[in-house]
Amino acid sequence: MSSHCRHNRDSARHHPSAIRGLAAWATGLAFFAPVAWMVLTSLHSETDAATNPPSLTAPLTLQGYREFFGASTGASPWPALINSGTAGITSTVLVLALAIPAAYALVVKPVRRWSDVMFFFLATKMLPAVAGLLPVYLFAKELGLLDNIWLLAVLYTAMNLPIAVWMMRSFLAEIPVDVFEAAAIDGAGILTVVHKIIIPITAPGIAATSLICFIFSWNEILFARVLTGVNATTAPVFLTRFVTSQGLFLAQVCAAAVVVSLPVLAAGFAAQGKLVQGFSLGAVK
């Protein structure tokens, strides 16, 4: 009788876990299904991609990718991809160079009413980007910075800095202040503290912050669309060339979207271990 009761208790204990596991798998598949459908559509011809309902058994072809790499638009996507990578990587490095010292100052030697300072950082993200578009355009035009990839890098740095400061502060707050005080007693300067303590301990958090900033920069299209023309065109802007007066070429658009998504997916996959540690490092306990 006791073994039977024990079996029932074990079954009751594992049953909710099984339900949560199934729910997690269902949620993951729901998010993955559109991506899988996009990849499959990119491997179909335009005729098969436009059928309603779409055919899963249609023959596969790389025509959409050939069109993306120049046959349709008459232009290579490589300059746009390089521009996006340049702006994204440069802005991410600048954001980290500014956010880590700012977060360090707020954690180790916080100013009075530091929460107001943090709210000020966050409040800058509440302004709609389109509200600042005209002043930025006029400023860039006056200084001759239109169609300049370095202007986008600076803008992306300013746009991503507030969220980076918030994230890095939450990660640095996990380090006991005694560690910094001991380093100061030993005569370590700020550069030594950053190199020997902050970066090794908060490496997962830095990876998480870097990836988020890079994704935001890579996906930004509003300022890139208005402030660039030919030389500084980014990948999201290049995608809009596939929406023409002749209509929407679905297979080509899907192929282009797959190629443009690959750098972000590759970065996320390479840093997935650090990302899990990073997001848990700054979790509220």
PASEBA-1860 file (N, C-alpha, C; in nm, 3 decimals):
! residues 285
1> MSSHCRHN> 0.083/-0.120/0.000/0.000/0.000/0.000/0.087/0.125/0.000 ~ 0.192/0.121/0.082/0.281/0.236/0.091/0.353/0.260/-0.040 ~ 0.395/0.150/-0.107/0.463/0.168/-0.235/0.367/0.224/-0.340 ~ 0.239/0.183/-0.331/0.141/0.235/-0.426/0.120/0.385/-0.405 ~ 0.113/0.427/-0.279/0.097/0.569/-0.249/0.220/0.649/-0.293 ~ 0.336/0.586/-0.270/0.459/0.654/-0.313/0.462/0.671/-0.464 ~ 0.415/0.570/-0.535/0.410/0.578/-0.682/0.317/0.689/-0.727 ~ 0.203/0.702/-0.660/0.109/0.807/-0.696/0.168/0.946/-0.671
9> RDSARHHP> 0.239/0.957/-0.558/0.302/1.087/-0.529/0.409/1.120/-0.632 ~ 0.488/1.022/-0.672/0.591/1.046/-0.774/0.528/1.085/-0.907 ~ 0.416/1.018/-0.941/0.348/1.050/-1.067/0.293/1.192/-1.064 ~ 0.237/1.229/-0.948/0.183/1.365/-0.935/0.292/1.469/-0.942 ~ 0.412/1.431/-0.889/0.523/1.525/-0.889/0.578/1.544/-1.030 ~ 0.585/1.438/-1.109/0.644/1.445/-1.243/0.543/1.494/-1.347 ~ 0.415/1.482/-1.320/0.314/1.522/-1.418/0.322/1.671/-1.451 ~ 0.326/1.762/-1.353/0.340/1.904/-1.388/0.468/1.933/-1.466
17> SAIRGLAA> 0.576/1.863/-1.435/0.701/1.884/-1.508/0.686/1.846/-1.654 ~ 0.615/1.735/-1.678/0.592/1.693/-1.816/0.509/1.796/-1.892 ~ 0.408/1.851/-1.824/0.323/1.951/-1.889/0.404/2.078/-1.921 ~ 0.487/2.118/-1.825/0.570/2.236/-1.852/0.669/2.210/-1.965 ~ 0.722/2.089/-1.971/0.814/2.056/-2.079/0.745/2.060/-2.215 ~ 0.624/2.003/-2.222/0.549/2.007/-2.347/0.513/2.149/-2.387 ~ 0.476/2.230/-2.286/0.442/2.370/-2.315/0.564/2.445/-2.368 ~ 0.682/2.416/-2.310/0.805/2.481/-2.357/0.837/2.441/-2.500
25> WATGLAFF> 0.822/2.312/-2.530/0.847/2.266/-2.667/0.747/2.328/-2.765 ~ 0.620/2.335/-2.725/0.518/2.394/-2.812/0.547/2.541/-2.838 ~ 0.589/2.613/-2.733/0.622/2.754/-2.751/0.743/2.772/-2.842 ~ 0.845/2.687/-2.819/0.963/2.694/-2.905/0.931/2.666/-3.051 ~ 0.849/2.566/-3.075/0.811/2.533/-3.213/0.728/2.645/-3.275 ~ 0.642/2.709/-3.194/0.560/2.819/-3.246/0.647/2.935/-3.292 ~ 0.757/2.962/-3.218/0.848/3.068/-3.258/0.937/3.025/-3.375 ~ 0.970/2.897/-3.382/1.061/2.848/-3.486/0.990/2.826/-3.619
33> APVAWMVL> 0.859/2.799/-3.614/0.784/2.766/-3.737/0.794/2.876/-3.843 ~ 0.774/3.004/-3.810/0.788/3.106/-3.916/0.926/3.111/-3.978 ~ 1.030/3.088/-3.895/1.167/3.088/-3.948/1.187/2.971/-4.043 ~ 1.139/2.854/-4.002/1.151/2.737/-4.089/1.075/2.758/-4.220 ~ 0.958/2.820/-4.209/0.877/2.846/-4.329/0.949/2.946/-4.421 ~ 1.015/3.044/-4.364/1.090/3.142/-4.443/1.204/3.073/-4.517 ~ 1.277/2.985/-4.448/1.387/2.914/-4.512/1.336/2.826/-4.625 ~ 1.225/2.756/-4.600/1.169/2.669/-4.704/1.122/2.750/-4.824
41> TSLHSETD> 1.057/2.862/-4.798/1.009/2.946/-4.908/1.125/3.001/-4.990 ~ 1.237/3.031/-4.923/1.353/3.084/-4.996/1.411/2.982/-5.093 ~ 1.381/2.855/-5.071/1.432/2.749/-5.158/1.333/2.709/-5.267 ~ 1.225/2.783/-5.280/1.126/2.757/-5.386/1.139/2.861/-5.497 ~ 1.085/2.827/-5.611/1.078/2.925/-5.720/0.969/3.027/-5.687 ~ 0.969/3.139/-5.758/0.869/3.242/-5.732/0.728/3.190/-5.759 ~ 0.714/3.106/-5.858/0.583/3.051/-5.890/0.532/2.962/-5.778 ~ 0.616/2.874/-5.728/0.576/2.785/-5.619/0.556/2.862/-5.488
49> AATNPPSL> 0.637/2.965/-5.465/0.624/3.042/-5.341/0.495/3.123/-5.338 ~ 0.443/3.157/-5.455/0.322/3.240/-5.462/0.193/3.160/-5.462 ~ 0.201/3.027/-5.464/0.079/2.946/-5.467/0.006/2.956/-5.334 ~ -0.124/2.943/-5.338/-0.206/2.951/-5.218/-0.307/2.835/-5.218 ~ -0.294/2.738/-5.125/-0.193/2.734/-5.019/-0.056/2.692/-5.073 ~ 0.051/2.731/-5.003/0.186/2.697/-5.050/0.206/2.545/-5.053 ~ 0.289/2.501/-5.146/0.317/2.359/-5.161/0.445/2.323/-5.086 ~ 0.434/2.223/-4.997/0.551/2.177/-4.922/0.639/2.085/-5.006
57> TAPLTLQG> 0.581/2.027/-5.108/0.654/1.929/-5.189/0.708/1.990/-5.318 ~ 0.705/2.120/-5.332/0.754/2.185/-5.453/0.904/2.162/-5.466 ~ 0.956/2.155/-5.586/1.100/2.134/-5.605/1.181/2.249/-5.546 ~ 1.298/2.214/-5.494/1.383/2.314/-5.431/1.481/2.372/-5.533 ~ 1.513/2.498/-5.513/1.604/2.567/-5.602/1.675/2.678/-5.526 ~ 1.792/2.715/-5.574/1.869/2.825/-5.514/1.854/2.954/-5.595 ~ 1.751/2.960/-5.679/1.732/3.077/-5.763/1.714/3.204/-5.681 ~ 1.641/3.194/-5.569/1.620/3.311/-5.485/1.750/3.368/-5.431
65> YREFFGAS> 1.843/3.282/-5.395/1.972/3.328/-5.345/2.058/3.386/-5.457 ~ 2.047/3.328/-5.576/2.120/3.385/-5.690/2.068/3.524/-5.722 ~ 1.937/3.542/-5.713/1.879/3.673/-5.737/1.924/3.772/-5.630 ~ 1.933/3.727/-5.508/1.975/3.816/-5.400/2.118/3.865/-5.421 ~ 2.203/3.779/-5.469/2.343/3.817/-5.486/2.370/3.885/-5.621 ~ 2.269/3.958/-5.672/2.298/4.048/-5.782/2.218/4.035/-5.908 ~ 2.156/3.919/-5.934/2.090/3.900/-6.063/1.966/3.986/-6.075 ~ 1.897/4.012/-5.965/1.771/4.085/-5.970/1.789/4.235/-5.955
73> TGASPWPA> 1.866/4.276/-5.855/1.881/4.418/-5.825/1.991/4.485/-5.906 ~ 2.080/4.406/-5.963/2.191/4.464/-6.035/2.300/4.518/-5.944 ~ 2.291/4.488/-5.815/2.391/4.536/-5.718/2.423/4.423/-5.622 ~ 2.548/4.419/-5.580/2.592/4.317/-5.485/2.550/4.355/-5.344 ~ 2.507/4.257/-5.263/2.469/4.288/-5.125/2.587/4.301/-5.031 ~ 2.708/4.266/-5.078/2.822/4.265/-4.987/2.854/4.401/-4.927 ~ 2.851/4.511/-5.003/2.875/4.641/-4.940/2.775/4.672/-4.828 ~ 2.650/4.637/-4.850/2.549/4.663/-4.747/2.573/4.577/-4.624
81> LINSGTAG> 2.609/4.450/-4.644/2.639/4.362/-4.531/2.762/4.410/-4.455 ~ 2.864/4.455/-4.529/2.985/4.506/-4.464/2.955/4.634/-4.385 ~ 2.871/4.720/-4.443/2.832/4.842/-4.373/2.758/4.812/-4.243 ~ 2.666/4.716/-4.249/2.593/4.678/-4.127/2.687/4.621/-4.023 ~ 2.780/4.537/-4.067/2.877/4.481/-3.974/2.968/4.589/-3.914 ~ 3.010/4.684/-3.998/3.097/4.792/-3.950/3.026/4.877/-3.846 ~ 2.903/4.919/-3.878/2.828/5.003/-3.784/2.794/4.926/-3.657 ~ 2.755/4.798/-3.672/2.717/4.720/-3.555/2.834/4.691/-3.463
89> ITSTVLVL> 2.946/4.648/-3.519/3.063/4.615/-3.436/3.122/4.740/-3.373 ~ 3.137/4.847/-3.453/3.194/4.971/-3.400/3.109/5.027/-3.287 ~ 2.978/5.035/-3.308/2.890/5.090/-3.205/2.889/5.002/-3.080 ~ 2.896/4.871/-3.098/2.898/4.782/-2.981/3.024/4.801/-2.899 ~ 3.139/4.815/-2.966/3.265/4.839/-2.894/3.259/4.972/-2.819 ~ 3.208/5.075/-2.885/3.197/5.206/-2.820/3.101/5.203/-2.702 ~ 2.990/5.131/-2.718/2.892/5.121/-2.610/2.955/5.055/-2.488 ~ 3.027/4.945/-2.509/3.091/4.877/-2.396/3.197/4.965/-2.331
97> ALAIPAAY> 3.273/5.039/-2.413/3.377/5.126/-2.359/3.319/5.236/-2.271 ~ 3.195/5.276/-2.298/3.131/5.380/-2.219/3.044/5.323/-2.108 ~ 2.979/5.211/-2.134/2.883/5.157/-2.038/2.952/5.093/-1.918 ~ 3.063/5.025/-1.938/3.130/4.957/-1.827/3.181/5.056/-1.723 ~ 3.253/5.163/-1.762/3.293/5.261/-1.661/3.174/5.327/-1.592 ~ 3.069/5.359/-1.670/2.951/5.423/-1.610/2.885/5.330/-1.508 ~ 2.871/5.203/-1.544/2.810/5.107/-1.451/2.899/5.086/-1.329 ~ 3.030/5.085/-1.350/3.124/5.070/-1.238/3.109/5.186/-1.140
105> ALVVKPVR> 3.098/5.307/-1.193/3.082/5.424/-1.106/2.951/5.418/-1.029 ~ 2.845/5.370/-1.091/2.715/5.364/-1.025/2.709/5.253/-0.920 ~ 2.794/5.152/-0.933/2.793/5.041/-0.838/2.889/5.065/-0.723 ~ 3.013/5.103/-0.755/3.118/5.114/-0.652/3.106/5.244/-0.575 ~ 3.090/5.354/-0.647/3.078/5.485/-0.582/2.954/5.556/-0.634 ~ 2.836/5.503/-0.597/2.713/5.561/-0.650/2.691/5.704/-0.602 ~ 2.643/5.787/-0.691/2.609/5.925/-0.655/2.479/5.927/-0.577 ~ 2.451/6.040/-0.516/2.325/6.053/-0.445/2.209/6.040/-0.544
113> RWSDVMFF> 2.106/5.971/-0.499/1.986/5.949/-0.581/2.026/5.888/-0.716 ~ 2.108/5.782/-0.708/2.155/5.717/-0.829/2.040/5.658/-0.910 ~ 1.929/5.625/-0.843/1.814/5.571/-0.917/1.759/5.673/-1.015 ~ 1.768/5.802/-0.979/1.725/5.907/-1.072/1.816/5.912/-1.194 ~ 1.944/5.887/-1.171/2.039/5.883/-1.282/2.005/5.769/-1.377 ~ 1.974/5.653/-1.319/1.938/5.539/-1.402/1.808/5.564/-1.478 ~ 1.713/5.629/-1.413/1.588/5.660/-1.481/1.612/5.759/-1.595 ~ 1.706/5.853/-1.576/1.738/5.945/-1.683/1.793/5.871/-1.804
121> FLATKMLP> 1.881/5.774/-1.778/1.932/5.693/-1.889/1.818/5.624/-1.963 ~ 1.728/5.564/-1.887/1.618/5.490/-1.948/1.520/5.582/-2.018 ~ 1.502/5.704/-1.964/1.406/5.797/-2.022/1.445/5.838/-2.163 ~ 1.575/5.833/-2.194/1.617/5.868/-2.329/1.565/5.769/-2.432 ~ 1.531/5.647/-2.389/1.478/5.547/-2.481/1.328/5.566/-2.504 ~ 1.265/5.652/-2.425/1.120/5.671/-2.437/1.084/5.766/-2.551 ~ 1.181/5.841/-2.599/1.155/5.931/-2.711/1.147/5.851/-2.840 ~ 1.036/5.861/-2.914/1.027/5.788/-3.042/1.141/5.830/-3.135
129> AVAGLLPV> 1.198/5.732/-3.200/1.312/5.760/-3.287/1.276/5.858/-3.398 ~ 1.153/5.849/-3.447/1.113/5.938/-3.557/1.108/6.083/-3.513 ~ 1.091/6.109/-3.381/1.087/6.247/-3.332/1.222/6.315/-3.346 ~ 1.329/6.240/-3.340/1.462/6.297/-3.354/1.520/6.285/-3.494 ~ 1.441/6.233/-3.586/1.493/6.206/-3.720/1.527/6.335/-3.795 ~ 1.436/6.433/-3.793/1.460/6.557/-3.867/1.579/6.635/-3.811 ~ 1.589/6.657/-3.678/1.709/6.727/-3.628/1.840/6.655/-3.664 ~ 1.841/6.524/-3.654/1.962/6.450/-3.688/1.994/6.464/-3.836
137> YLFAKELG> 1.891/6.461/-3.921/1.912/6.475/-4.065/1.970/6.613/-4.097 ~ 1.913/6.718/-4.038/1.962/6.853/-4.064/2.105/6.870/-4.012 ~ 2.133/6.812/-3.897/2.268/6.818/-3.841/2.367/6.748/-3.933 ~ 2.331/6.628/-3.980/2.420/6.554/-4.069/2.438/6.626/-4.202 ~ 2.332/6.685/-4.252/2.343/6.758/-4.379/2.433/6.879/-4.365 ~ 2.420/6.950/-4.253/2.501/7.071/-4.232/2.649/7.037/-4.223 ~ 2.682/6.923/-4.164/2.822/6.883/-4.146/2.873/6.795/-4.260 ~ 2.788/6.768/-4.358/2.831/6.685/-4.471/2.852/6.539/-4.435
145> LLDNIWLL> 2.770/6.490/-4.342/2.786/6.352/-4.295/2.678/6.258/-4.348 ~ 2.598/6.305/-4.442/2.498/6.215/-4.500/2.568/6.105/-4.580 ~ 2.508/5.987/-4.579/2.563/5.871/-4.649/2.702/5.836/-4.595 ~ 2.716/5.843/-4.462/2.843/5.813/-4.395/2.817/5.706/-4.290 ~ 2.885/5.594/-4.303/2.860/5.482/-4.213/2.904/5.513/-4.070 ~ 3.001/5.602/-4.054/3.049/5.634/-3.920/2.947/5.717/-3.844 ~ 2.866/5.795/-3.915/2.757/5.866/-3.849/2.658/5.767/-3.791 ~ 2.626/5.662/-3.865/2.535/5.559/-3.813/2.595/5.491/-3.691
153> AVLYTAMN> 2.725/5.465/-3.694/2.790/5.401/-3.579/2.776/5.486/-3.453 ~ 2.794/5.617/-3.468/2.779/5.707/-3.352/2.634/5.711/-3.305 ~ 2.541/5.717/-3.399/2.399/5.718/-3.362/2.359/5.589/-3.291 ~ 2.404/5.476/-3.342/2.372/5.348/-3.278/2.433/5.339/-3.138 ~ 2.551/5.400/-3.122/2.612/5.403/-2.989/2.524/5.479/-2.891 ~ 2.476/5.596/-2.934/2.389/5.676/-2.848/2.256/5.605/-2.820 ~ 2.205/5.533/-2.917/2.077/5.466/-2.901/2.087/5.345/-2.808 ~ 2.199/5.275/-2.811/2.213/5.153/-2.732/2.276/5.175/-2.596
161> LPIAVWMM> 2.337/5.290/-2.574/2.408/5.314/-2.449/2.318/5.305/-2.326 ~ 2.197/5.361/-2.325/2.114/5.353/-2.203/2.085/5.210/-2.159 ~ 2.042/5.125/-2.250/2.010/4.988/-2.212/2.135/4.913/-2.170 ~ 2.250/4.947/-2.232/2.375/4.881/-2.195/2.417/4.919/-2.053 ~ 2.400/5.044/-2.015/2.433/5.087/-1.879/2.345/5.015/-1.778 ~ 2.217/5.004/-1.809/2.126/4.932/-1.719/2.170/4.787/-1.704 ~ 2.200/4.722/-1.814/2.237/4.581/-1.807/2.369/4.562/-1.733 ~ 2.469/4.643/-1.767/2.600/4.625/-1.705/2.595/4.658/-1.556
169> RSFLAEIP> 2.512/4.753/-1.516/2.501/4.781/-1.374/2.444/4.660/-1.299 ~ 2.344/4.595/-1.358/2.286/4.478/-1.292/2.388/4.365/-1.281 ~ 2.477/4.353/-1.380/2.580/4.249/-1.374/2.687/4.284/-1.271 ~ 2.731/4.410/-1.270/2.836/4.451/-1.177/2.785/4.451/-1.033 ~ 2.655/4.471/-1.015/2.600/4.470/-0.880/2.612/4.334/-0.814 ~ 2.633/4.228/-0.894/2.650/4.093/-0.839/2.788/4.072/-0.778 ~ 2.883/4.160/-0.812/3.018/4.148/-0.757/3.023/4.217/-0.621 ~ 3.068/4.150/-0.515/3.077/4.216/-0.384/3.168/4.339/-0.390
177> VDVFEAAA> 3.124/4.447/-0.325/3.202/4.570/-0.324/3.337/4.547/-0.257 ~ 3.344/4.449/-0.166/3.470/4.420/-0.098/3.581/4.384/-0.196 ~ 3.543/4.324/-0.308/3.643/4.286/-0.409/3.709/4.412/-0.465 ~ 3.630/4.512/-0.496/3.685/4.637/-0.549/3.767/4.711/-0.442 ~ 3.719/4.707/-0.319/3.793/4.774/-0.211/3.928/4.705/-0.186 ~ 3.929/4.573/-0.191/4.056/4.501/-0.174/4.153/4.534/-0.287 ~ 4.101/4.545/-0.409/4.187/4.581/-0.522/4.243/4.722/-0.505 ~ 4.160/4.813/-0.454/4.208/4.950/-0.432/4.315/4.955/-0.325
185> IDGAGILT> 4.299/4.874/-0.220/4.399/4.869/-0.113/4.533/4.817/-0.167 ~ 4.525/4.721/-0.260/4.646/4.666/-0.321/4.710/4.759/-0.422 ~ 4.647/4.873/-0.445/4.703/4.971/-0.537/4.662/4.955/-0.681 ~ 4.559/4.876/-0.708/4.514/4.856/-0.846/4.440/4.979/-0.896 ~ 4.476/5.025/-1.015/4.407/5.138/-1.078/4.280/5.092/-1.147 ~ 4.209/5.188/-1.203/4.081/5.156/-1.267/4.100/5.063/-1.386 ~ 4.207/5.085/-1.463/4.231/4.998/-1.579/4.262/4.855/-1.534 ~ 4.338/4.842/-1.427/4.368/4.708/-1.374/4.243/4.641/-1.321
193> VVHKIIIP> 4.158/4.718/-1.254/4.032/4.662/-1.202/3.945/4.613/-1.317 ~ 3.937/4.694/-1.421/3.855/4.653/-1.536/3.913/4.528/-1.601 ~ 4.044/4.525/-1.620/4.108/4.414/-1.692/4.115/4.286/-1.609 ~ 4.142/4.299/-1.480/4.166/4.181/-1.396/4.041/4.133/-1.320 ~ 3.944/4.221/-1.299/3.829/4.183/-1.216/3.699/4.188/-1.296 ~ 3.668/4.306/-1.350/3.536/4.324/-1.410/3.517/4.236/-1.533 ~ 3.611/4.242/-1.627/3.593/4.165/-1.750/3.589/4.014/-1.726 ~ 3.681/3.956/-1.646/3.672/3.810/-1.624/3.544/3.768/-1.553
201> ITAPGIAA> 3.502/3.843/-1.452/3.385/3.802/-1.373/3.256/3.824/-1.451 ~ 3.246/3.936/-1.520/3.120/3.969/-1.588/3.126/3.937/-1.738 ~ 3.217/3.849/-1.778/3.226/3.814/-1.921/3.093/3.766/-1.980 ~ 3.016/3.680/-1.909/2.886/3.642/-1.964/2.792/3.762/-1.981 ~ 2.793/3.853/-1.884/2.709/3.971/-1.895/2.752/4.062/-2.008 ~ 2.883/4.075/-2.027/2.933/4.155/-2.139/2.892/4.093/-2.271 ~ 2.897/3.960/-2.279/2.855/3.891/-2.402/2.707/3.916/-2.430 ~ 2.624/3.909/-2.327/2.480/3.932/-2.345/2.454/4.076/-2.389
209> TSLICFIF> 2.520/4.171/-2.324/2.503/4.312/-2.361/2.552/4.338/-2.502 ~ 2.665/4.280/-2.538/2.720/4.299/-2.673/2.625/4.247/-2.779 ~ 2.571/4.127/-2.755/2.484/4.069/-2.857/2.356/4.152/-2.874 ~ 2.298/4.198/-2.766/2.177/4.279/-2.776/2.204/4.409/-2.850 ~ 2.314/4.475/-2.816/2.349/4.600/-2.885/2.376/4.575/-3.032 ~ 2.443/4.465/-3.063/2.472/4.434/-3.204/2.344/4.405/-3.281 ~ 2.252/4.333/-3.218/2.124/4.302/-3.286/2.046/4.430/-3.312 ~ 2.039/4.518/-3.212/1.967/4.644/-3.230/2.029/4.726/-3.343
217> SWNEILFA> 2.161/4.729/-3.350/2.228/4.805/-3.455/2.208/4.741/-3.591 ~ 2.219/4.610/-3.596/2.206/4.538/-3.723/2.065/4.553/-3.782 ~ 1.963/4.554/-3.695/1.824/4.557/-3.742/1.771/4.698/-3.766 ~ 1.842/4.801/-3.724/1.789/4.937/-3.736/1.775/4.976/-3.882 ~ 1.661/5.036/-3.917/1.637/5.070/-4.057/1.592/5.214/-4.076 ~ 1.529/5.276/-3.975/1.474/5.410/-3.993/1.583/5.512/-4.025 ~ 1.682/5.525/-3.937/1.789/5.622/-3.961/1.874/5.581/-4.080 ~ 1.896/5.451/-4.096/1.975/5.404/-4.209/1.907/5.436/-4.342
225> RVLTGVNA> 1.776/5.428/-4.344/1.701/5.454/-4.468/1.706/5.601/-4.505 ~ 1.700/5.689/-4.405/1.693/5.833/-4.431/1.832/5.895/-4.449 ~ 1.929/5.848/-4.373/2.060/5.913/-4.369/2.161/5.856/-4.467 ~ 2.128/5.746/-4.533/2.222/5.685/-4.628/2.164/5.690/-4.768 ~ 2.253/5.675/-4.865/2.210/5.675/-5.003/2.267/5.559/-5.081 ~ 2.395/5.564/-5.107/2.461/5.461/-5.187/2.578/5.398/-5.110 ~ 2.667/5.482/-5.061/2.790/5.431/-5.000/2.768/5.364/-4.865 ~ 2.673/5.412/-4.786/2.654/5.362/-4.650/2.526/5.281/-4.633
233> TTAPVFLT> 2.471/5.231/-4.740/2.350/5.151/-4.732/2.374/5.027/-4.647 ~ 2.281/4.998/-4.556/2.294/4.882/-4.469/2.208/4.767/-4.519 ~ 2.223/4.652/-4.457/2.153/4.532/-4.503/2.000/4.547/-4.497 ~ 1.941/4.599/-4.387/1.794/4.616/-4.387/1.745/4.706/-4.499 ~ 1.822/4.812/-4.530/1.783/4.901/-4.639/1.793/4.828/-4.773 ~ 1.896/4.746/-4.787/1.913/4.670/-4.911/1.795/4.575/-4.933 ~ 1.737/4.523/-4.825/1.623/4.432/-4.839/1.504/4.500/-4.905 ~ 1.488/4.630/-4.882/1.372/4.699/-4.938/1.376/4.705/-5.091
241> RFVTSQGL> 1.491/4.678/-5.151/1.500/4.681/-5.297/1.422/4.568/-5.361 ~ 1.388/4.467/-5.284/1.315/4.353/-5.342/1.164/4.378/-5.345 ~ 1.120/4.489/-5.287/0.980/4.530/-5.298/0.974/4.636/-5.408 ~ 0.936/4.596/-5.527/0.942/4.684/-5.643/0.802/4.716/-5.693 ~ 0.795/4.800/-5.793/0.666/4.835/-5.854/0.604/4.716/-5.924 ~ 0.685/4.614/-5.954/0.633/4.493/-6.017/0.567/4.400/-5.916 ~ 0.586/4.428/-5.788/0.525/4.343/-5.686/0.629/4.291/-5.588 ~ 0.584/4.204/-5.500/0.671/4.145/-5.399/0.716/4.006/-5.445
249> FLAQVCAA> 0.847/3.990/-5.461/0.902/3.861/-5.501/0.933/3.783/-5.374 ~ 0.840/3.696/-5.336/0.843/3.633/-5.205/0.966/3.546/-5.184 ~ 1.001/3.465/-5.282/1.116/3.377/-5.267/1.245/3.457/-5.252 ~ 1.259/3.564/-5.329/1.379/3.647/-5.319/1.386/3.717/-5.184 ~ 1.271/3.768/-5.137/1.269/3.837/-5.008/1.305/3.740/-4.896 ~ 1.253/3.618/-4.902/1.285/3.518/-4.799/1.433/3.480/-4.804 ~ 1.487/3.465/-4.925/1.629/3.433/-4.937/1.715/3.546/-4.881 ~ 1.677/3.669/-4.912/1.751/3.784/-4.859/1.741/3.790/-4.707
257> AVVVSLPV> 1.622/3.764/-4.654/1.603/3.768/-4.509/1.686/3.661/-4.440 ~ 1.698/3.544/-4.501/1.779/3.437/-4.443/1.925/3.478/-4.438 ~ 1.976/3.534/-4.548/2.117/3.573/-4.552/2.146/3.685/-4.451 ~ 2.056/3.783/-4.443/2.076/3.896/-4.352/2.066/3.850/-4.206 ~ 1.989/3.746/-4.179/1.971/3.697/-4.042/2.088/3.611/-3.996 ~ 2.163/3.556/-4.089/2.269/3.461/-4.052/2.375/3.518/-3.957 ~ 2.425/3.641/-3.978/2.528/3.691/-3.883/2.479/3.697/-3.739 ~ 2.355/3.744/-3.720/2.300/3.753/-3.585/2.279/3.613/-3.527
265> LAAGFAAQ> 2.227/3.522/-3.608/2.206/3.386/-3.560/2.338/3.319/-3.526 ~ 2.440/3.341/-3.609/2.571/3.281/-3.582/2.631/3.337/-3.454 ~ 2.617/3.468/-3.433/2.671/3.529/-3.310/2.598/3.476/-3.187 ~ 2.465/3.465/-3.198/2.389/3.413/-3.085/2.421/3.268/-3.056 ~ 2.440/3.188/-3.159/2.473/3.047/-3.140/2.611/3.031/-3.079 ~ 2.706/3.113/-3.123/2.842/3.103/-3.071/2.850/3.145/-2.925 ~ 2.763/3.239/-2.887/2.770/3.292/-2.750/2.658/3.241/-2.662 ~ 2.590/3.134/-2.702/2.472/3.093/-2.628/2.506/3.053/-2.484
273> GKLVQGFS> 2.621/2.988/-2.463/2.658/2.951/-2.327/2.679/3.073/-2.239 ~ 2.750/3.173/-2.292/2.772/3.296/-2.217/2.642/3.373/-2.196 ~ 2.551/3.364/-2.294/2.425/3.437/-2.281/2.342/3.385/-2.165 ~ 2.335/3.254/-2.153/2.257/3.196/-2.043/2.315/3.238/-1.909 ~ 2.448/3.232/-1.897/2.513/3.275/-1.773/2.492/3.424/-1.750 ~ 2.499/3.503/-1.858/2.486/3.647/-1.844/2.349/3.689/-1.797 ~ 2.244/3.632/-1.858/2.110/3.671/-1.818/2.078/3.624/-1.677 ~ 2.135/3.512/-1.635/2.113/3.467/-1.499/2.198/3.544/-1.399
281> LGAVK> 2.312/3.599/-1.447/2.401/3.675/-1.358/2.334/3.801/-1.308 ~ 2.258/3.866/-1.394/2.194/3.989/-1.353/2.052/3.972/-1.306 ~ 2.011/3.849/-1.281/1.874/3.824/-1.238/1.850/3.877/-1.099 ~ 1.729/3.920/-1.073/1.691/3.966/-0.941/1.665/3.846/-0.852 ~ 1.733/3.840/-0.738/1.721/3.727/-0.649/1.613/3.753/-0.544
END
